[in-house]
Amino acid sequence: SFVHMEHEKAVLLLKSFQNTVDLVIQRKHLL
């Protein structure tokens, strides 16, 4: 259904956002 597709998109966005935050945090620790 349409709602299910939107939900999966939101989950993917959330995961990619978390990955980006993790990368930024790792970089700050390295510097």
C-alpha positions in Angstrom: 0.0 0.0 0.0 1.0 3.7 -0.3 1.3 4.2 3.4 3.6 1.2 3.7 5.9 2.7 1.0 6.0 6.0 2.7 6.9 4.3 6.0 9.8 2.4 4.4 11.0 5.7 2.9 10.9 7.3 6.3 12.8 4.4 7.9 15.5 4.6 5.2 15.8 8.3 5.7 16.1 7.8 9.4 18.8 5.1 9.0 20.9 7.2 6.6 20.5 10.2 8.9 21.8 8.1 11.9 24.7 6.9 9.7 25.6 10.5 8.8 25.5 11.5 12.5 27.7 8.5 13.4 30.3 9.5 10.8 30.4 13.0 12.0 30.9 11.9 15.6 33.7 9.5 14.6 35.4 12.3 12.7 35.2 14.6 15.7 36.8 11.8 17.9 39.6 11.3 15.4 40.3 15.1 15.3 
